[in-house]
Amino acid sequence: MKKLYRMTGIAAAAVLAVSASFPSVPVSAEETGTQALAEADGSGMVQQGMVLGAVAAGGMTADGKDLKIYVAVQAFPGAAGLDHINVQFRNLENDRSVTKILRDKDYSNGVYAGWITMSIYEPAGNYVLDKVILQDNNGEYLKYCRAEDREENDKYQTLPFTAGFAVTNGVAAVDETAPVLGAVTVSPVQAAKESQITVTAAVADDFSGVDTVAVRFENENGKAVSINLDYQGDMLYSGTIKKSQTKEAGTYRIKRVSVADNMGNSKVYNGGDGPFASDVFFVIQ
């Protein structure tokens, strides 16, 4: 964590330095913002409204299974003040997008800034600034999008600049397939009350890797026992049901196994179907 915090500070300093050289807001952009708010108010009077100044992205770092990109936004709040800023970048090669919402807590030295978080298994490519939405404390919006998208987004203004970042992780395609569950076993099958039970499952994933494996058993009285399994190697995951979970006698049959990978793809297998049947059980005597 110390490394991440230090990199945060370096990235913040770098982006704030860039913000100091942000170009002044074009007159056309300022006029567009004030007109948008005046029309929304219906007062017929031009009011001072929100205006987007500039956007910068940089300071990329890997943190476990996450890839983090530092983004900074210069925005002028107008008379009502800013409630939040929504910044979206899009990978034009596969239409994948990432979003960051910035609020008052993210404001410092004239800039709203924070980390965009995405999976390190996201496909490589160039992410370009796609949309920026400003919302003030009165609920009014000022929306910007790329010039290429204005035709289908007629309520948006054109972004007066561009920004972006490149992901070069070597990933060529999007992982859209959930892990596959194989056999599930328990040991011992019979035990006394307050005994430990080991549960083992075979789980495979085609790309990003298995993130979670959760197993649920229930006895004839509806008493549930749940356990999360940890990776042991060779596609095997296991965990130990604690003594405190086996105080009640009965036959505990498998009811559900939930699996998910590092890209968020998940699948639920119910007892009695899939690769296992309801005869996966253990008995507490």
C-alpha positions as MATLAB code, in Angstrom:
seq = 'MKKLYRMTGIAAAAVLAVSASFPSVPVSAEETGTQALAEADGSGMVQQGMVLGAVAAGGMTADGKDLKIYVAVQAFPGAAGLDHINVQFRNLENDRSVTKILRDKDYSNGVYAGWITMSIYEPAGNYVLDKVILQDNNGEYLKYCRAEDREENDKYQTLPFTAGFAVTNGVAAVDETAPVLGAVTVSPVQAAKESQITVTAAVADDFSGVDTVAVRFENENGKAVSINLDYQGDMLYSGTIKKSQTKEAGTYRIKRVSVADNMGNSKVYNGGDGPFASDVFFVIQ';
ca = [
       0.000    0.000    0.000;
       2.868    2.391    0.705;
       3.986    2.071   -2.910;
       0.496    2.884   -4.159;
       0.180    5.926   -1.916;
       3.553    7.222   -3.079;
       2.594    6.764   -6.712;
      -0.696    8.525   -6.000;
       1.198   11.517   -4.714;
       3.514   11.562   -7.714;
       0.599   11.230  -10.131;
      -1.356   13.932   -8.337;
       1.566   16.306   -8.497;
       2.048   15.577  -12.191;
      -1.595   16.093  -13.105;
      -1.894   19.219  -11.016;
       1.195   20.548  -12.761;
      -0.497   19.847  -16.075;
      -3.647   21.579  -14.855;
      -1.682   24.733  -14.229;
      -1.077   24.951  -17.963;
      -4.648   24.115  -18.963;
      -5.779   26.441  -21.736;
      -8.337   29.070  -20.925;
     -11.940   28.053  -21.577;
     -13.016   28.949  -25.130;
     -15.642   31.656  -25.336;
     -17.912   29.370  -27.368;
     -17.838   26.703  -24.666;
     -18.652   29.214  -21.947;
     -21.533   30.635  -23.965;
     -22.874   27.136  -24.592;
     -22.855   26.327  -20.901;
     -24.658   29.490  -19.821;
     -27.242   29.175  -22.556;
     -27.939   25.573  -21.596;
     -28.722   26.578  -18.039;
     -30.768   29.581  -19.072;
     -32.937   27.447  -21.327;
     -33.345   24.839  -18.596;
     -34.441   27.521  -16.131;
     -36.908   28.982  -18.605;
     -36.309   32.431  -17.159;
     -35.170   34.019  -20.397;
     -32.199   35.457  -18.520;
     -28.626   34.359  -19.125;
     -27.203   32.941  -15.897;
     -23.676   31.983  -15.041;
     -23.510   28.206  -15.540;
     -21.140   25.289  -15.426;
     -18.242   25.047  -17.867;
     -15.762   22.254  -18.492;
     -12.174   23.502  -18.491;
      -9.944   20.517  -19.283;
      -9.349   16.794  -18.666;
      -6.040   14.983  -18.234;
      -5.261   11.282  -17.679;
      -2.051    9.610  -16.562;
      -0.268    8.079  -13.593;
      -1.177    4.454  -14.421;
      -0.334    1.742  -11.884;
      -1.188   -1.910  -11.213;
      -2.581   -2.831   -7.806;
      -3.230   -6.561   -7.484;
      -5.920   -7.464  -10.023;
      -6.730   -3.814  -10.686;
      -5.305   -1.346  -13.149;
      -5.626    2.241  -11.931;
      -5.420    5.395  -14.031;
      -5.280    8.855  -12.503;
      -7.674   11.373  -14.047;
      -8.000   15.096  -13.350;
     -10.778   17.457  -14.428;
     -10.864   21.239  -14.360;
     -14.448   22.470  -14.215;
     -16.104   25.749  -13.286;
     -19.156   25.137  -11.106;
     -21.333   28.146  -11.876;
     -23.648   29.847   -9.419;
     -25.324   26.665   -8.139;
     -22.110   24.765   -7.455;
     -21.127   21.318   -8.747;
     -22.656   18.157   -7.313;
     -20.531   15.730   -9.322;
     -18.622   15.122  -12.555;
     -18.983   11.943  -14.591;
     -15.967   11.197  -16.819;
     -16.046    8.329  -19.325;
     -13.266    6.908  -21.508;
     -13.916    4.387  -24.285;
     -11.753    1.811  -26.055;
     -12.679    2.432  -29.681;
     -11.408   -0.982  -30.780;
     -13.982   -2.950  -28.774;
     -16.377   -0.312  -27.393;
     -15.461   -1.113  -23.773;
     -15.748    1.875  -21.443;
     -14.671    2.917  -17.955;
     -16.197    5.664  -15.836;
     -15.151    7.793  -12.882;
     -17.462    9.982  -10.794;
     -15.767   12.908   -9.047;
     -17.298   14.816   -6.140;
     -16.375   17.515   -3.628;
     -14.118   15.108   -1.716;
     -12.027   14.749   -4.889;
     -11.464   18.507   -5.240;
      -8.114   20.119   -4.448;
      -6.166   23.096   -5.803;
      -8.734   23.871   -8.486;
      -8.893   20.318   -9.859;
     -11.213   17.342   -9.354;
      -9.052   14.211   -9.439;
      -9.114   10.505   -8.612;
      -8.333    6.980   -9.780;
     -10.273    5.137  -12.463;
     -10.194    1.420  -11.611;
     -10.418   -1.335  -14.212;
      -9.377   -4.980  -14.393;
      -5.832   -5.756  -15.491;
      -7.481   -8.262  -17.842;
      -9.275   -5.576  -19.846;
      -8.236   -5.804  -23.511;
      -5.343   -3.643  -24.635;
      -6.047   -0.531  -26.659;
      -6.341    3.229  -26.653;
      -9.010    4.687  -24.384;
     -10.180    8.122  -25.500;
     -12.246   10.678  -23.635;
     -15.795    9.832  -24.648;
     -18.172   11.817  -22.429;
     -18.099   14.305  -19.569;
     -21.260   15.182  -17.655;
     -21.433   17.989  -15.105;
     -24.357   18.148  -12.674;
     -24.932   21.127  -10.400;
     -26.622   21.221   -7.002;
     -29.933   22.189   -8.621;
     -30.001   19.003  -10.674;
     -29.138   20.715  -13.966;
     -26.790   18.946  -16.395;
     -24.200   20.059  -18.900;
     -23.179   17.177  -21.142;
     -20.225   16.822  -23.498;
     -19.400   14.090  -26.011;
     -17.026   13.569  -28.930;
     -17.888   15.403  -32.128;
     -18.355   12.054  -33.916;
     -21.208   11.153  -31.560;
     -23.111   14.427  -31.602;
     -25.687   13.246  -34.139;
     -27.026   10.554  -31.820;
     -26.527   12.661  -28.684;
     -28.338   15.861  -29.579;
     -28.507   17.029  -25.950;
     -24.718   16.996  -25.677;
     -22.175   19.707  -26.429;
     -18.989   18.887  -28.339;
     -15.930   18.207  -26.201;
     -13.577   21.141  -26.846;
     -10.492   18.949  -26.400;
      -9.434   15.306  -26.172;
      -7.616   13.139  -23.648;
      -6.818    9.465  -23.282;
      -4.549    6.692  -22.134;
      -3.176    3.441  -23.570;
      -3.453   -0.026  -22.023;
      -0.583   -2.258  -23.184;
      -1.092   -5.444  -21.169;
      -0.983   -7.855  -24.100;
      -4.621   -8.914  -23.686;
      -6.175   -9.364  -27.123;
      -9.822  -10.248  -26.403;
     -12.539   -9.681  -23.822;
     -13.093  -12.498  -21.321;
     -16.847  -13.099  -21.370;
     -16.992  -16.720  -20.199;
     -17.672  -17.773  -16.603;
     -15.541  -20.447  -14.921;
     -16.571  -24.084  -15.372;
     -17.246  -26.247  -12.321;
     -16.072  -29.848  -12.236;
     -16.468  -32.399   -9.442;
     -17.194  -31.475   -5.805;
     -16.120  -33.767   -2.949;
     -16.352  -33.699    0.846;
     -14.223  -35.438    3.473;
     -15.071  -37.070    5.783;
     -18.563  -37.988    4.596;
     -19.617  -38.853    8.170;
     -18.453  -37.115   11.327;
     -19.449  -36.257   14.869;
     -20.873  -32.906   15.881;
     -18.373  -30.028   15.891;
     -16.096  -31.744   13.389;
     -14.236  -30.070   10.557;
     -15.262  -30.992    7.020;
     -13.046  -30.412    3.977;
     -14.743  -29.396    0.723;
     -12.855  -29.611   -2.577;
     -13.960  -28.528   -6.058;
     -12.379  -28.572   -9.496;
     -12.882  -25.232  -11.265;
     -11.353  -24.029  -14.534;
     -11.399  -20.658  -16.305;
     -10.371  -19.981  -19.888;
      -8.519  -16.725  -19.399;
      -8.629  -14.217  -16.524;
      -8.622  -16.848  -13.802;
     -10.996  -17.901  -11.041;
     -11.734  -15.243   -8.447;
     -14.261  -16.885   -6.105;
     -15.745  -20.311   -5.443;
     -18.553  -20.422   -2.868;
     -20.370  -23.591   -1.771;
     -23.595  -23.907    0.221;
     -24.988  -27.009    1.973;
     -28.310  -27.430    3.812;
     -29.639  -30.147    6.094;
     -33.198  -31.461    6.246;
     -34.151  -28.755    8.762;
     -32.966  -25.945    6.512;
     -29.774  -25.340    8.478;
     -27.297  -23.809    6.001;
     -23.538  -24.130    5.941;
     -21.569  -21.950    3.509;
     -17.879  -21.876    2.690;
     -15.530  -20.063    0.319;
     -12.841  -22.197   -1.291;
      -9.219  -21.200   -1.851;
      -6.928  -22.160   -4.732;
      -4.703  -25.164   -4.035;
      -3.163  -25.688   -7.489;
      -3.984  -27.756  -10.566;
      -7.485  -26.211  -10.838;
      -8.396  -27.471   -7.348;
     -10.062  -25.259   -4.714;
     -10.705  -26.315   -1.145;
     -11.805  -25.019    2.225;
     -12.650  -26.255    5.697;
     -16.073  -26.062    7.286;
     -15.437  -24.993   10.887;
     -16.437  -26.904   13.987;
     -18.820  -24.106   14.951;
     -20.771  -24.767   11.739;
     -21.392  -28.452   12.457;
     -23.060  -28.307   15.864;
     -26.398  -29.489   14.462;
     -26.835  -33.100   13.431;
     -28.263  -33.972   10.034;
     -27.511  -34.767    6.428;
     -26.105  -31.695    4.688;
     -26.667  -31.862    0.926;
     -25.085  -29.522   -1.562;
     -27.489  -26.792   -2.695;
     -25.450  -24.305   -4.655;
     -21.965  -23.557   -5.979;
     -21.220  -20.019   -7.203;
     -18.136  -19.356   -9.308;
     -16.760  -16.082  -10.706;
     -13.659  -15.019  -12.596;
     -11.508  -11.911  -12.399;
     -13.543  -10.133  -15.084;
     -16.791  -10.527  -13.133;
     -18.214  -13.368  -15.230;
     -20.146  -15.666  -12.907;
     -22.347  -18.751  -12.875;
     -24.444  -20.512  -10.243;
     -24.729  -24.299  -10.197;
     -27.637  -25.675   -8.195;
     -27.598  -29.011   -6.405;
     -29.057  -31.753   -8.547;
     -27.886  -30.347  -11.885;
     -24.683  -29.501  -13.640;
     -21.564  -31.598  -12.982;
     -22.702  -32.738   -9.525;
     -25.878  -34.233   -8.060;
     -27.719  -33.926   -4.770;
     -25.833  -36.965   -3.450;
     -22.858  -34.701   -2.697;
     -23.374  -34.505    1.060;
     -21.913  -35.045    4.520;
     -23.587  -36.411    7.659;
     -23.171  -34.928   11.143;
     -24.143  -37.482   13.797;
];
